[in-house]
Amino acid sequence: MTKDTTQKKVSFKKALGDRYLSYALSTIMARSLPDVRDGLKPVHRRLIFAMRELKLDPKLPPKKCGRIVGDVIGKYHPHGDLAVYNTLVRLAQDFTLRYPLIEGQGNFGNIDGDNAAAMRYTEARLTKVAHALMEGLDENAVDHRDNYDGEFQEPVVFPGKFPNLLANGAEGIAVGMATSVPPHNVKELCQALTHLIDHPHVDVETLCGYVKGPDLPTGGVLIESPAVIQSVYTSGRGTLRVRAKYEVEPLGNGQYQIVITEIPYRVEKGKLVEKLADLLLSKKVPLLSNVMDESSEDIRIVLTPKSRSVDPEVLMSILFKNSDLETRVAFNLNVLDCQNVPRVMNLKEILGAYIVHRIDVLKRRTAFRLNQIKHRLEVLNGLLIAYLNLDEVIRIIREEDEPKPIMQKKWQLTDLQVESILNMRLRSLRKLEEMQLKAELSQLEEENKKLKSLLKNEDEQKDFIKGEVQDIETEFGDDPVLGPRRTILQEAKDAQYIPTEALVEKEPITIIFTKKGWIRSVKGHTIDEASLKYKEGDDLDQILKADTTDKILFFGEDGRFYTLQAHLIPGGRGFGEPLRMYVDLPNESNVLFMGVSKKERQFLVASSSGRGFIVDAEKVIAQTKNGKQVLNLETGEKALICTPVEGDAVAAIGENRKLLVFSISELPVMGRGRGVILQKYSGGGLSDVKTFVLEEGLSWQNKKRSFHEKDLTTWHGKRAGAGRLPPTGFPRSNKFDG
């Protein structure tokens, strides 16, 4: 037998596109997007169905989660056990799902972000909510399909008596699309469904009168206006702001503390407390004095203000702005419709699709029940014929070898009826049993009549569905634990933006910067430099008098300006901390200049190649740790000079010991760039630059004494000139400060 070696040429682009499309569709339909009818993804549906097969009903004992996960991956969902267990855990967490589908026993994680115990330690069973979702599975309410190996059958979708999609929400990321449906209050949903059944042409605005907004498992405060909420439900997309719920507890003597009792949805309490502590330690919230987590089963995060004069609303406004005490709940109502087509729906479309599904389920369950009744009526009619002819039936059974065909011919019985007669027990031959059969027959005929009427009458179907919705509202909406709304609706103003410096008390400080890059501050402006201590091998590099409200500028050899709030500089008696803890200054770059940013201040910056310009102090303030690039450098260059502009003249001296004086007006004011040539050199580069008042003359400092040159005619020229040798006494270091 020869092997077929025929090859077919296929465009690589087409082959790749076809395969990627298959992958995308598989991700969208089988993993990421929920079904609008039951609000579940396949993994959720298979997990709950497998638990049903294990008889894990709400009133029965739970089983080990390891057993459950094994059945799920062995029968229906051939994926990793950890993925299935994580899904099980999520469906059992009351801080993740508004109406949990699984009741867990053991450690199923907590709102701090701690993980659940291993599946061998935990047990689980279904809740009443999950039971309601599957009501009717045994009555042909939905289609079933083969599992992955064809050995078992699984439901395509659940009957969904409980409106799970909006009640519990869903999240998922597919290829090129995503979904985000937050949880809602089931009582509000049931009221909206009832109104929609009675008024099919109602608009979204009216439905928003019932569904007032998300109802999140962790509570919180929804602070958007009704108009914003309505726009989100109308378009199916958008975000809504949710804040933590807090209370102000008085402590006496005018003191108070703020207690956070509820936090936004999907915020881990442990990380939130850690963030608040970071804000406190980094002094980004000067009004805050202390943060304590006193939570047990209930959340209790205690915030202590700096003083009793601090306005609690101002403090919370700052924290809302800088932490996850305020978050945004995303709306992207992108779901699979009844034809498994992904699309974004609005509130009315989702509720309408749910009602259509429930009517379809009702019709299928009614048809299933009618078939059962038809079967039972056939049996009952046969049994009643047997009772009317009991003696003859007994004779035929006793005397005939093949009584079945004789009975069929004699009384025109069907095969089913004869089998029922032959299988009848002797104890059923009582007169009482005959009366019970007649009563059952009458009841079934009455039920059969009602069900046929129900199948034909759309109004009766709607009334039936409305009754089921009201049953759900009563069972879950009026439940004292699950029913009440948790997320408060409160239209609030935007969090106030208050500059941090406005919250800092203005105090004089002296900033000490060492040669090894350590920085610290000391209170006051009158300090003894000789008394300052440094780490071994370190010494003073620069010292600066400032206020706690100032912004301190640092200019590095990389041509970048870095900004640091003065009040954030560590104080105390220690050696301080490395500057690189606060700004991302490269290790190979040293700090050339440290100064206070003032409104009208300007700086002259220059590179080692002798190019530079003037820049306004306001334009060099950096908003991030990365700093702000101001002086552009080419390969081999480095920033050399940053000096405040003071006067009307510039003195530049090169490594070739040539001095040039020119007017400062010849330098451009720029925001960023390489600048212009200050002085030309035949070899080497720039050594130092100084600005001064031309009429007052040029001063410099030698190792032994100070010098001053009034007449600078010899060295005065145009920018980019070569210059002349400096006056007698100029330092050999070619630096103006010696």
PyMOL commands that set and color helices and strands:
alter all, ss='L'
color gray80, all
select helices_A, chain A and resi 12-32+42-53+65-76+81-92+128-133+137-139+164-168+186-198+204-207+226-235+269-281+312-322+347-388+390-399+403-411+415-422+426-429+431-456+458-477+500-503+529-531+566-568+579-581+617-619+664-666+694-696
alter helices_A, ss='H'
color red, helices_A
select strands_A, chain A and resi 63-64+102-105+123-126+144-146+153-155+170-173+178-181+221-222+237-243+245-252+255-262+288-293+301-305+326-332+334-336+342-344+488-489+508-514+518-523+540-547+551-556+560-565+577-578+591-596+602-607+611-616+628-629+639-644+649-654+659-663+676-677+686-692+698-701+706-709
alter strands_A, ss='S'
color yellow, strands_A
deselect
rebuild
show_as cartoon
